[in-house]
Amino acid sequence: MKKTFSTKVLAEMGILIGAAVVIDLLAGLYSPFRYGGSISPAMLFIFVIAIRHGSKAGILSGVAFGIISSLVGWPLGITYVVHPIQYLLDYIVAFGVLGLAGFFKNSSEKPIPFILGVSLGSFLRYLAHGFSGIIFFASYANDVGSGVWLYSFILYNLPYMAASYGMCLIIGLILQKRRIFTFNMDKEEN
C-alpha cells in the first residue's frame, strides 16, 4: 500500500497548521469583528502547504486548520457558531478551499501562478463566509439597516478578507522571491 504523504510532509503540515492556528488565534483576540473573522496572514501557511505539496495536502491542511482554530477559539469567545451548517461553511469549507491554491503547485518560483493560487483560495473562502452570512446572519443586516447581500459580502466579510488576502499576497511574494517555498524540496517527496 502506497503512503499518501511522507513523514516529512506530514510533519511540515503539522508545523505550518500549528503556526497558522497561533497567528489566527492572536489576530482573533484583537479583532474588531464581533461575529468572527480577523485580519490575519494565517491563510498563508495553508497556501504554502498547497503550493509545496498540492491540493490534496492543502485541502486536508485547510480543513484541519479550520477545525483546530474553531476548537481553540471556542472557550475564548472567538468561534461563533449558530448552526451546524454554518459551522461547515465558516470553518470546514472556508478553510478547506484555501487548499485549492495547490492547483498551482508548480507556482513556487513564478509570481503569476502564485498570485492566481492565493487569489483563488481567498476568493472561495470569501464566498463561503458571504453565503454563510446571507443564510445565517440576515438579522444582523437589519440591525445596521442594510440589505443582507450588502451586509454579508461588502460591509462585514470584505474588509477582513481583502486585508488578509493583501497581507498573504505581499508576504507570500516576498517569501517566494527569497525561495522559501522551494526550500528543502525533494522531487520524490510527493
Backbone as a printed PyTorch tensor [residue, N CA C, xyz], in Angstrom:
tensor([[[  0.8400,  -1.1850,   0.0000],
         [  0.0000,   0.0000,   0.0000],
         [  0.8820,   1.2450,   0.0000]],

        [[  0.5850,   2.1720,  -0.9060],
         [  1.3720,   3.3970,  -1.0280],
         [  0.9210,   4.4310,  -0.0060]],

        [[  1.9000,   5.0450,   0.6760],
         [  1.5940,   6.1140,   1.6140],
         [  1.1770,   7.3660,   0.8470]],

        [[  0.1730,   8.0700,   1.3610],
         [ -0.2870,   9.2850,   0.7030],
         [  0.7260,  10.4060,   0.8740]],

        [[  1.1910,  10.6120,   2.1030],
         [  2.1690,  11.6610,   2.3860],
         [  3.3220,  11.0610,   3.1590]],

        [[  4.5180,  11.5420,   2.8610],
         [  5.6840,  11.0910,   3.6180],
         [  5.6370,  11.6780,   5.0270]],

        [[  6.4180,  11.0980,   5.9000],
         [  6.5030,  11.5980,   7.2710],
         [  6.9900,  13.0390,   7.2710]],

        [[  7.9030,  13.3510,   6.3940],
         [  8.4480,  14.7080,   6.2920],
         [  7.3460,  15.7090,   5.9100]],

        [[  6.5130,  15.3450,   4.9540],
         [  5.4180,  16.2260,   4.5270],
         [  4.3850,  16.3690,   5.6420]],

        [[  4.0390,  15.2750,   6.3090],
         [  3.0870,  15.3450,   7.4230],
         [  3.6150,  16.2270,   8.5540]],

        [[  4.9050,  16.1150,   8.8360],
         [  5.4960,  16.9550,   9.8800],
         [  5.4400,  18.4260,   9.4760]],

        [[  5.7550,  18.7000,   8.2330],
         [  5.6860,  20.0820,   7.7380],
         [  4.2620,  20.6140,   7.8170]],

        [[  3.3020,  19.7950,   7.4330],
         [  1.8930,  20.2080,   7.5200],
         [  1.5170,  20.5190,   8.9580]],

        [[  1.9070,  19.6590,   9.8890],
         [  1.5810,  19.8710,  11.2950],
         [  2.1750,  21.1610,  11.8400]],

        [[  3.4210,  21.4320,  11.4970],
         [  4.0850,  22.6500,  11.9710],
         [  3.4070,  23.8870,  11.3940]],

        [[  3.1190,  23.8690,  10.0920],
         [  2.5040,  25.0470,   9.4610],
         [  1.0580,  25.2470,   9.9130]],

        [[  0.3140,  24.1630,  10.1180],
         [ -1.0560,  24.2940,  10.6430],
         [ -1.0000,  24.8780,  12.0520]],

        [[ -0.0770,  24.3900,  12.8740],
         [  0.0780,  24.9170,  14.2280],
         [  0.4130,  26.3990,  14.2260]],

        [[  1.3240,  26.8080,  13.3420],
         [  1.6820,  28.2280,  13.2430],
         [  0.4790,  29.0500,  12.8000]],

        [[ -0.2940,  28.5320,  11.8420],
         [ -1.4860,  29.2420,  11.3670],
         [ -2.5020,  29.4080,  12.4900]],

        [[ -2.6900,  28.3690,  13.2980],
         [ -3.6430,  28.4420,  14.4160],
         [ -3.2140,  29.5220,  15.4100]],

        [[ -1.9300,  29.5640,  15.7480],
         [ -1.4400,  30.5610,  16.7060],
         [ -1.6230,  31.9740,  16.1590]],

        [[ -1.2440,  32.1950,  14.9090],
         [ -1.3920,  33.5240,  14.2920],
         [ -2.8640,  33.9190,  14.2340]],

        [[ -3.7190,  32.9800,  13.8390],
         [ -5.1510,  33.2670,  13.7440],
         [ -5.7540,  33.5430,  15.1270]],

        [[ -5.3200,  32.7960,  16.1180],
         [ -5.8060,  32.9960,  17.4820],
         [ -5.4280,  34.3870,  17.9930]],

        [[ -4.1920,  34.7760,  17.8000],
         [ -3.7550,  36.0990,  18.2420],
         [ -4.5170,  37.2030,  17.5200]],

        [[ -4.6980,  37.0390,  16.2160],
         [ -5.4580,  38.0380,  15.4560],
         [ -6.9100,  38.0760,  15.9150]],

        [[ -7.4890,  36.9170,  16.2100],
         [ -8.8810,  36.8460,  16.6420],
         [ -9.1200,  37.5060,  17.9850]],

        [[ -8.1280,  37.4430,  18.8640],
         [ -8.2730,  38.0630,  20.1840],
         [ -8.4040,  39.5800,  20.1010]],

        [[ -7.8260,  40.1720,  19.0650],
         [ -7.8340,  41.6290,  18.9180],
         [ -8.6750,  42.0970,  17.7320]],

        [[ -9.5120,  41.2140,  17.2310],
         [-10.3230,  41.5380,  16.0570],
         [-11.5150,  42.4290,  16.4190]],

        [[-11.7780,  43.4390,  15.5920],
         [-12.9650,  44.2660,  15.8200],
         [-14.2490,  43.6200,  15.2890]],

        [[-14.1430,  42.4770,  14.6270],
         [-15.3000,  41.8090,  14.0420],
         [-15.9320,  40.8980,  15.1040]],

        [[-17.0820,  41.2880,  15.5890],
         [-17.7410,  40.6230,  16.7220],
         [-18.1250,  39.1720,  16.4690]],

        [[-18.5070,  38.8550,  15.2440],
         [-19.0780,  37.5340,  14.9570],
         [-18.1400,  36.6580,  14.1250]],

        [[-16.8610,  36.8560,  14.2830],
         [-15.8990,  36.0260,  13.5630],
         [-15.1860,  36.7880,  12.4720]],

        [[-14.0530,  36.2440,  12.0800],
         [-13.2330,  36.8810,  11.0650],
         [-12.2220,  37.8090,  11.7030]],

        [[-11.0300,  37.8410,  11.1340],
         [ -9.9950,  38.7340,  11.6260],
         [ -9.0190,  39.0220,  10.4920]],

        [[ -8.3070,  40.1050,  10.6280],
         [ -7.2770,  40.4560,   9.6520],
         [ -6.0150,  39.7250,  10.0800]],

        [[ -5.6290,  38.7440,   9.2660],
         [ -4.5520,  37.8460,   9.6670],
         [ -3.9000,  37.2070,   8.4390]],

        [[ -2.5880,  36.9760,   8.5010],
         [ -1.9160,  36.2500,   7.4180],
         [ -1.9320,  34.7350,   7.6070]],

        [[ -2.8010,  34.2300,   8.4820],
         [ -2.8100,  32.7970,   8.7930],
         [ -3.0550,  31.9260,   7.5540]],

        [[ -3.8270,  32.4260,   6.5910],
         [ -4.0990,  31.6450,   5.3750],
         [ -2.8070,  31.3030,   4.6310]],

        [[ -1.8010,  32.1570,   4.7550],
         [ -0.5590,  31.9570,   4.0160],
         [  0.0770,  30.6080,   4.3290]],

        [[ -0.0340,  30.1500,   5.5700],
         [  0.5500,  28.8660,   5.9330],
         [ -0.1130,  27.7190,   5.1660]],

        [[ -1.4220,  27.8220,   4.9640],
         [ -2.1400,  26.7970,   4.1910],
         [ -1.7670,  26.9140,   2.7120]],

        [[ -1.6290,  28.1410,   2.2280],
         [ -1.2070,  28.3290,   0.8320],
         [  0.1790,  27.7300,   0.6010]],

        [[  1.0760,  27.8940,   1.5410],
         [  2.4260,  27.3390,   1.4060],
         [  2.3600,  25.8140,   1.3050]],

        [[  1.5660,  25.1860,   2.1490],
         [  1.4110,  23.7290,   2.0800],
         [  0.8640,  23.3270,   0.7150]],

        [[ -0.1790,  24.0160,   0.2620],
         [ -0.8140,  23.6860,  -1.0170],
         [  0.1520,  23.8650,  -2.1840]],

        [[  0.9130,  24.9270,  -2.1800],
         [  1.8270,  25.2070,  -3.2840],
         [  3.0180,  24.2480,  -3.2620]],

        [[  3.4550,  23.8740,  -2.0820],
         [  4.5880,  22.9410,  -1.9760],
         [  4.1860,  21.4910,  -2.2420]],

        [[  2.9600,  21.1070,  -1.8330],
         [  2.6160,  19.6840,  -1.8610],
         [  1.3190,  19.3490,  -2.6000]],

        [[  0.6330,  20.3340,  -3.1540],
         [ -0.5510,  20.0730,  -3.9590],
         [ -1.8730,  20.2650,  -3.2300]],

        [[ -2.9470,  20.1500,  -3.9930],
         [ -4.2990,  20.4150,  -3.4860],
         [ -4.7320,  19.4550,  -2.3920]],

        [[ -4.3840,  18.1920,  -2.5330],
         [ -4.8050,  17.2070,  -1.5280],
         [ -4.2580,  17.5870,  -0.1470]],

        [[ -2.9700,  17.8740,  -0.0830],
         [ -2.3540,  18.2970,   1.1840],
         [ -2.9150,  19.6380,   1.6370]],

        [[ -3.1620,  20.5290,   0.6840],
         [ -3.6940,  21.8490,   1.0190],
         [ -5.1040,  21.7960,   1.5810]],

        [[ -5.9660,  21.0100,   0.9510],
         [ -7.3520,  20.8900,   1.4350],
         [ -7.3780,  20.2290,   2.8110]],

        [[ -6.6290,  19.1450,   2.9590],
         [ -6.5580,  18.4700,   4.2540],
         [ -6.0540,  19.4260,   5.3380]],

        [[ -5.0340,  20.1950,   5.0350],
         [ -4.4820,  21.1480,   5.9930],
         [ -5.4730,  22.2680,   6.2990]],

        [[ -6.1730,  22.7480,   5.2780],
         [ -7.1720,  23.7890,   5.4860],
         [ -8.3070,  23.3260,   6.3840]],

        [[ -8.7820,  22.1110,   6.1470],
         [ -9.8530,  21.5570,   6.9830],
         [ -9.3560,  21.3740,   8.4240]],

        [[ -8.1490,  20.8260,   8.5700],
         [ -7.5850,  20.6490,   9.9180],
         [ -7.4250,  21.9990,  10.6140]],

        [[ -6.9420,  22.9890,   9.8740],
         [ -6.7930,  24.3350,  10.4370],
         [ -8.1370,  24.8890,  10.8900]],

        [[ -9.1680,  24.7420,  10.0710],
         [-10.4960,  25.2390,  10.4250],
         [-11.0370,  24.5960,  11.6920]],

        [[-10.8970,  23.2820,  11.7790],
         [-11.3970,  22.5620,  12.9520],
         [-10.6090,  22.9570,  14.2070]],

        [[ -9.2890,  22.9240,  14.1130],
         [ -8.4590,  23.2240,  15.2860],
         [ -8.6540,  24.6630,  15.7460]],

        [[ -8.6460,  25.6070,  14.8110],
         [ -8.7970,  27.0100,  15.2190],
         [-10.1690,  27.2630,  15.8260]],

        [[-11.2000,  26.5770,  15.3270],
         [-12.5290,  26.7610,  15.9240],
         [-12.5830,  26.1900,  17.3300]],

        [[-11.9420,  25.0430,  17.5470],
         [-11.9410,  24.4330,  18.8800],
         [-11.1190,  25.2480,  19.8750]],

        [[ -9.9920,  25.7720,  19.4290],
         [ -9.1500,  26.5900,  20.3010],
         [ -9.8360,  27.9260,  20.6030]],

        [[-10.5220,  28.4800,  19.6220],
         [-11.1760,  29.7730,  19.7970],
         [-12.4750,  29.7250,  20.5770]],

        [[-13.0780,  28.5620,  20.6700],
         [-14.3830,  28.4220,  21.3240],
         [-14.3860,  28.9300,  22.7640]],

        [[-13.4800,  28.4310,  23.6370],
         [-13.5220,  28.9100,  25.0300],
         [-13.1460,  30.3830,  25.1820]],

        [[-12.4880,  30.9380,  24.1710],
         [-12.0800,  32.3410,  24.2350],
         [-13.1300,  33.2790,  23.6400]],

        [[-14.2050,  32.7280,  23.1260],
         [-15.2550,  33.5450,  22.5310],
         [-14.9350,  34.0390,  21.1320]],

        [[-13.9490,  33.4430,  20.4770],
         [-13.5750,  33.8410,  19.1160],
         [-14.4020,  33.0670,  18.0910]],

        [[-14.7070,  31.8200,  18.3910],
         [-15.5040,  30.9840,  17.4990],
         [-16.9760,  31.3130,  17.7290]],

        [[-17.6770,  31.5870,  16.6250],
         [-19.0840,  31.9660,  16.7070],
         [-19.8890,  31.0140,  15.8360]],

        [[-20.6690,  30.1360,  16.4590],
         [-21.4350,  29.1320,  15.7210],
         [-22.8930,  29.1870,  16.1470]],

        [[-23.7860,  29.2690,  15.1410],
         [-25.2250,  29.2930,  15.4230],
         [-25.9510,  28.0620,  14.8710]],

        [[-25.2840,  27.3170,  13.9850],
         [-25.9270,  26.1650,  13.3400],
         [-24.8350,  25.2490,  12.7790]],

        [[-25.0480,  23.9350,  12.7510],
         [-24.0290,  23.0280,  12.2000],
         [-23.6510,  23.3260,  10.7400]],

        [[-24.6200,  23.7000,   9.9120],
         [-24.3070,  24.0340,   8.5080],
         [-23.4600,  25.3020,   8.4430]],

        [[-23.7630,  26.2580,   9.3150],
         [-22.9570,  27.4840,   9.3760],
         [-21.5250,  27.1430,   9.7800]],

        [[-21.3670,  26.2260,  10.7250],
         [-20.0310,  25.7760,  11.1260],
         [-19.2920,  25.1740,   9.9280]],

        [[-19.9890,  24.3220,   9.1830],
         [-19.3700,  23.7250,   7.9940],
         [-18.9270,  24.7960,   7.0000]],

        [[-19.7940,  25.7620,   6.7260],
         [-19.4560,  26.8210,   5.7670],
         [-18.3130,  27.6990,   6.2510]],

        [[-18.3810,  28.1340,   7.5080],
         [-17.4110,  29.1020,   8.0210],
         [-16.0810,  28.4970,   8.4700]],

        [[-16.0290,  27.2120,   8.7290],
         [-14.7840,  26.6170,   9.2180],
         [-14.2550,  25.5020,   8.3230]],

        [[-15.0960,  24.5580,   7.9490],
         [-14.6220,  23.4240,   7.1490],
         [-14.4540,  23.8330,   5.6800]],

        [[-15.5140,  24.3330,   5.0730],
         [-15.4590,  24.7150,   3.6560],
         [-14.5440,  25.9130,   3.4500]],

        [[-14.7470,  26.9710,   4.2500],
         [-13.9980,  28.2120,   4.0410],
         [-12.4870,  28.0010,   4.1180]],

        [[-12.0340,  27.1730,   5.0450],
         [-10.5990,  26.9550,   5.1590],
         [-10.1260,  25.8060,   4.2750]],

        [[-10.9980,  24.8510,   3.9980],
         [-10.6390,  23.7660,   3.0910],
         [-10.3550,  24.2480,   1.6840]],

        [[-11.1390,  25.2130,   1.1980],
         [-10.9460,  25.7000,  -0.1770],
         [ -9.6350,  26.4530,  -0.3520]],

        [[ -9.0160,  26.8670,   0.7380],
         [ -7.6980,  27.5090,   0.6110],
         [ -6.7080,  26.5560,  -0.0450]],

        [[ -6.8930,  25.2700,   0.2080],
         [ -6.0080,  24.2630,  -0.3500],
         [ -6.0720,  24.1370,  -1.8600]],

        [[ -7.1190,  24.7000,  -2.4690],
         [ -7.2130,  24.6520,  -3.9300],
         [ -6.1330,  25.5050,  -4.5980]],

        [[ -5.4310,  26.2950,  -3.8200],
         [ -4.2520,  27.0000,  -4.3510],
         [ -3.2290,  25.9890,  -4.8540]],

        [[ -3.3450,  24.7480,  -4.3840],
         [ -2.4620,  23.6800,  -4.8250],
         [ -2.6260,  23.3060,  -6.2840]],

        [[ -3.6990,  23.7760,  -6.9310],
         [ -3.8150,  23.5900,  -8.3880],
         [ -2.6540,  24.2810,  -9.0830]],

        [[ -2.0650,  25.2490,  -8.4090],
         [ -0.9210,  25.9820,  -8.9410],
         [  0.3510,  25.5210,  -8.2310]],

        [[  0.4460,  24.2200,  -8.0140],
         [  1.5390,  23.6250,  -7.2430],
         [  2.9070,  24.0400,  -7.7560]],

        [[  3.0660,  24.1380,  -9.0250],
         [  4.3670,  24.4880,  -9.5880],
         [  4.5940,  25.9940,  -9.6350]],

        [[  3.8620,  26.7260,  -8.8020],
         [  3.9880,  28.1820,  -8.7910],
         [  4.9860,  28.6570,  -7.7530]],

        [[  5.8070,  27.7610,  -7.2360],
         [  6.6990,  28.1410,  -6.1570],
         [  7.8160,  29.0780,  -6.6040]],

        [[  8.0270,  29.2310,  -7.8970],
         [  9.0890,  30.1220,  -8.3530],
         [  8.5890,  31.2650,  -9.2120]],

        [[  7.3730,  31.1950,  -9.7220],
         [  6.8550,  32.2380, -10.6000],
         [  5.7370,  33.0030,  -9.9080]],

        [[  5.7630,  34.3320,  -9.9900],
         [  4.7720,  35.1080,  -9.2380],
         [  3.3330,  35.0040,  -9.7500]],

        [[  3.1100,  34.9330, -11.0520],
         [  1.7310,  34.9520, -11.5710],
         [  0.9360,  33.7240, -11.1240]],

        [[  1.4470,  32.4980, -11.2770],
         [  0.6810,  31.3490, -10.7630],
         [  0.4750,  31.4140,  -9.2510]],

        [[  1.4730,  31.9250,  -8.5190],
         [  1.3160,  32.0790,  -7.0670],
         [  0.1710,  33.0450,  -6.7660]],

        [[  0.1420,  34.1630,  -7.4370],
         [ -0.9270,  35.1590,  -7.2490],
         [ -2.2810,  34.5390,  -7.5820]],

        [[ -2.3500,  33.7640,  -8.6540],
         [ -3.6100,  33.1110,  -9.0370],
         [ -4.0570,  32.1070,  -7.9720]],

        [[ -3.1270,  31.3370,  -7.4360],
         [ -3.4700,  30.3610,  -6.3950],
         [ -3.9850,  31.0210,  -5.1300]],

        [[ -3.2960,  32.0560,  -4.6700],
         [ -3.7200,  32.7830,  -3.4740],
         [ -5.0580,  33.4740,  -3.7290]],

        [[ -5.2270,  34.0190,  -4.9270],
         [ -6.4850,  34.7000,  -5.2700],
         [ -7.6500,  33.7160,  -5.3070]],

        [[ -7.4410,  32.5490,  -5.9030],
         [ -8.4910,  31.5320,  -5.9700],
         [ -8.9040,  31.0950,  -4.5650]],

        [[ -7.9460,  30.7100,  -3.7520],
         [ -8.2560,  30.2570,  -2.3950],
         [ -8.9440,  31.3300,  -1.5680]],

        [[ -8.4470,  32.5520,  -1.6290],
         [ -9.0250,  33.6510,  -0.8550],
         [-10.4370,  33.9770,  -1.3210]],

        [[-10.6420,  33.9950,  -2.6370],
         [-11.9710,  34.3180,  -3.1680],
         [-12.9980,  33.2580,  -2.7800]],

        [[-12.6230,  31.9910,  -2.8640],
         [-13.5470,  30.9200,  -2.4900],
         [-13.8600,  30.9480,  -0.9950]],

        [[-12.8670,  31.2820,  -0.1810],
         [-13.1290,  31.4320,   1.2520],
         [-14.1020,  32.5910,   1.4880]],

        [[-13.8820,  33.6940,   0.7960],
         [-14.7640,  34.8640,   0.8950],
         [-16.1990,  34.4930,   0.5320]],

        [[-16.3690,  33.6970,  -0.5330],
         [-17.7120,  33.2550,  -0.9210],
         [-18.3580,  32.3940,   0.1590]],

        [[-17.5990,  31.4830,   0.7510],
         [-18.1440,  30.6230,   1.8120],
         [-18.6250,  31.4540,   2.9910]],

        [[-17.8280,  32.4230,   3.4150],
         [-18.2350,  33.2910,   4.5270],
         [-19.4290,  34.1670,   4.1290]],

        [[-19.4090,  34.6530,   2.8890],
         [-20.5020,  35.5060,   2.4210],
         [-21.8330,  34.7760,   2.4000]],

        [[-21.8500,  33.5630,   1.8700],
         [-23.0970,  32.7970,   1.8250],
         [-23.5380,  32.3670,   3.2230]],

        [[-22.5860,  32.0860,   4.0930],
         [-22.9300,  31.7870,   5.4780],
         [-23.6340,  32.9910,   6.1090]],

        [[-23.1320,  34.1720,   5.8350],
         [-23.7450,  35.3920,   6.3710],
         [-25.1480,  35.6160,   5.8500]],

        [[-25.3610,  35.3540,   4.5680],
         [-26.6850,  35.5300,   3.9730],
         [-27.6860,  34.5560,   4.5830]],

        [[-27.2660,  33.3190,   4.7590],
         [-28.1730,  32.2840,   5.2600],
         [-28.4150,  32.4040,   6.7640]],

        [[-27.3560,  32.6460,   7.5350],
         [-27.4770,  32.5310,   8.9890],
         [-27.4230,  33.8450,   9.7660]],

        [[-26.9930,  34.9170,   9.1190],
         [-26.8360,  36.1700,   9.8630],
         [-27.6150,  37.3270,   9.2380]],

        [[-28.7010,  37.0140,   8.5770],
         [-29.5140,  38.0410,   7.9170],
         [-30.0550,  39.0640,   8.9060]],

        [[-30.3400,  38.6470,  10.1140],
         [-30.9030,  39.5770,  11.1090],
         [-29.9180,  40.6960,  11.4500]],

        [[-28.6180,  40.4410,  11.3220],
         [-27.6300,  41.4750,  11.6110],
         [-27.6580,  42.5710,  10.5530]],

        [[-28.0520,  42.2220,   9.3380],
         [-28.1810,  43.2350,   8.2840],
         [-29.2820,  44.2200,   8.6460]],

        [[-30.3860,  43.7160,   9.2000],
         [-31.4810,  44.5950,   9.6320],
         [-31.0280,  45.5420,  10.7370]],

        [[-30.1530,  45.0530,  11.6270],
         [-29.6570,  45.8770,  12.7330],
         [-28.8880,  47.1030,  12.2460]],

        [[-28.1970,  46.9710,  11.1200],
         [-27.4320,  48.1050,  10.5870],
         [-28.1630,  48.8050,   9.4510]],

        [[-29.3690,  48.3380,   9.1440],
         [-30.1950,  48.9950,   8.1320],
         [-29.7220,  48.8010,   6.7010]],

        [[-29.2240,  47.6170,   6.3770],
         [-28.7980,  47.3520,   5.0000],
         [-29.3820,  46.0300,   4.5300]],

        [[-29.2720,  45.7860,   3.2440],
         [-29.6960,  44.5170,   2.6790],
         [-28.7420,  43.4140,   3.0960]],

        [[-29.2350,  42.1930,   3.1310],
         [-28.4310,  41.0740,   3.6120],
         [-27.2210,  40.8090,   2.7120]],

        [[-27.3750,  40.9340,   1.3990],
         [-26.2540,  40.7030,   0.4880],
         [-25.1770,  41.7650,   0.6900]],

        [[-25.5930,  43.0160,   0.7890],
         [-24.6510,  44.1130,   1.0200],
         [-23.9360,  43.9260,   2.3560]],

        [[-24.7010,  43.6070,   3.3780],
         [-24.1110,  43.4220,   4.7070],
         [-23.0970,  42.2800,   4.7110]],

        [[-23.5110,  41.1170,   4.2020],
         [-22.6570,  39.9390,   4.2910],
         [-21.4230,  40.0390,   3.4030]],

        [[-21.6140,  40.4280,   2.1480],
         [-20.4920,  40.4110,   1.2170],
         [-19.6220,  41.6640,   1.2700]],

        [[-20.2160,  42.8090,   1.5490],
         [-19.4430,  44.0480,   1.4830],
         [-19.1070,  44.6110,   2.8660]],

        [[-20.0980,  44.8190,   3.6900],
         [-19.8660,  45.5010,   4.9600],
         [-19.1410,  44.6400,   5.9900]],

        [[-19.4380,  43.3410,   6.0180],
         [-18.8300,  42.5080,   7.0660],
         [-17.6170,  41.7170,   6.5700]],

        [[-17.7760,  40.8890,   5.5510],
         [-16.7110,  39.9680,   5.1610],
         [-15.6320,  40.5720,   4.2700]],

        [[-15.9790,  41.5370,   3.4460],
         [-14.9800,  42.1010,   2.5360],
         [-13.8200,  42.7920,   3.2490]],

        [[-14.0530,  43.6060,   4.2760],
         [-12.9020,  44.2990,   4.8860],
         [-11.8210,  43.3570,   5.4190]],

        [[-12.1960,  42.3610,   6.2030],
         [-11.1490,  41.4990,   6.7580],
         [-10.5920,  40.5320,   5.7250]],

        [[-11.4330,  40.0980,   4.7800],
         [-10.9300,  39.1770,   3.7570],
         [ -9.9820,  39.8920,   2.7910]],

        [[-10.3110,  41.1030,   2.3890],
         [ -9.4310,  41.8500,   1.4820],
         [ -8.0960,  42.1530,   2.1580]],

        [[ -8.1470,  42.5540,   3.4230],
         [ -6.9070,  42.8510,   4.1500],
         [ -6.0640,  41.5840,   4.3490]],

        [[ -6.7040,  40.4800,   4.6950],
         [ -5.9820,  39.2190,   4.8860],
         [ -5.3890,  38.7350,   3.5680]],

        [[ -6.1510,  38.8510,   2.5000],
         [ -5.6640,  38.4860,   1.1610],
         [ -4.4410,  39.3170,   0.7980]],

        [[ -4.5360,  40.6290,   1.0130],
         [ -3.4150,  41.5170,   0.7030],
         [ -2.1710,  41.1690,   1.5010]],

        [[ -2.3520,  40.8930,   2.7850],
         [ -1.2130,  40.5080,   3.6240],
         [ -0.5710,  39.2150,   3.1200]],

        [[ -1.3980,  38.2300,   2.8040],
         [ -0.8770,  36.9470,   2.3160],
         [ -0.1380,  37.1170,   0.9960]],

        [[ -0.6900,  37.9480,   0.1400],
         [ -0.0770,  38.1650,  -1.1660],
         [  1.2780,  38.8570,  -1.0310]],

        [[  1.3390,  39.9260,  -0.2600],
         [  2.5910,  40.6700,  -0.1040],
         [  3.6550,  39.8310,   0.5990]],

        [[  3.2900,  39.2390,   1.7360],
         [  4.2610,  38.4140,   2.4670],
         [  4.6670,  37.2070,   1.6260]],

        [[  3.6900,  36.5910,   0.9540],
         [  3.9770,  35.4330,   0.1200],
         [  4.9220,  35.7430,  -1.0290]],

        [[  4.7270,  36.8850,  -1.6840],
         [  5.6180,  37.2560,  -2.7930],
         [  7.0370,  37.5390,  -2.2930]],

        [[  7.1490,  38.1190,  -1.1070],
         [  8.4780,  38.3420,  -0.5210],
         [  9.1490,  37.0030,  -0.2200]],

        [[  8.3950,  36.0800,   0.3880],
         [  8.9470,  34.7580,   0.6950],
         [  9.2940,  33.9860,  -0.5740]],

        [[  8.4570,  34.1350,  -1.5910],
         [  8.7120,  33.4460,  -2.8580],
         [ 10.0110,  33.9500,  -3.4890]],

        [[ 10.1960,  35.2510,  -3.4530],
         [ 11.4170,  35.8390,  -4.0220],
         [ 12.6630,  35.3300,  -3.2970]],

        [[ 12.5190,  35.0300,  -2.0150],
         [ 13.6320,  34.5040,  -1.2240],
         [ 13.7330,  32.9820,  -1.3080]],

        [[ 12.9100,  32.3780,  -2.1680],
         [ 12.9100,  30.9360,  -2.4430],
         [ 12.5560,  30.0730,  -1.2250]],

        [[ 11.7190,  30.6080,  -0.3510],
         [ 11.2940,  29.8560,   0.8340],
         [ 10.4010,  28.6810,   0.4340]],

        [[  9.5930,  28.8520,  -0.6170],
         [  8.6450,  27.8080,  -0.9990],
         [  9.3320,  26.5700,  -1.5600]],

        [[ 10.5290,  26.7190,  -2.0630],
         [ 11.2460,  25.5690,  -2.6220],
         [ 12.3230,  25.0510,  -1.6770]],

        [[ 12.4370,  25.6290,  -0.5030],
         [ 13.4470,  25.2040,   0.4600],
         [ 13.2550,  23.7370,   0.8260]],

        [[ 14.3260,  22.9710,   0.6890],
         [ 14.3600,  21.5730,   1.1280],
         [ 13.3130,  20.7010,   0.4290]],

        [[ 13.0280,  21.0070,  -0.8270],
         [ 12.0690,  20.2010,  -1.6030],
         [ 12.8160,  19.1190,  -2.3670]],

        [[ 12.3210,  17.8900,  -2.2580],
         [ 12.8650,  16.7710,  -3.0000],
         [ 11.8440,  16.3680,  -4.0470]],

        [[ 12.3120,  15.9520,  -5.2030],
         [ 11.4040,  15.5650,  -6.2990],
         [ 10.5680,  14.3350,  -5.9410]],

        [[ 11.1460,  13.3500,  -5.2520],
         [ 10.4430,  12.1100,  -4.9520],
         [  9.5430,  12.2090,  -3.7250]],

        [[  9.4470,  13.3600,  -3.1240],
         [  8.7300,  13.5500,  -1.8720],
         [  7.2340,  13.2720,  -1.9830]],

        [[  6.6000,  13.6570,  -3.0550],
         [  5.1520,  13.5230,  -3.1710],
         [  4.8280,  12.3120,  -3.9840]]])
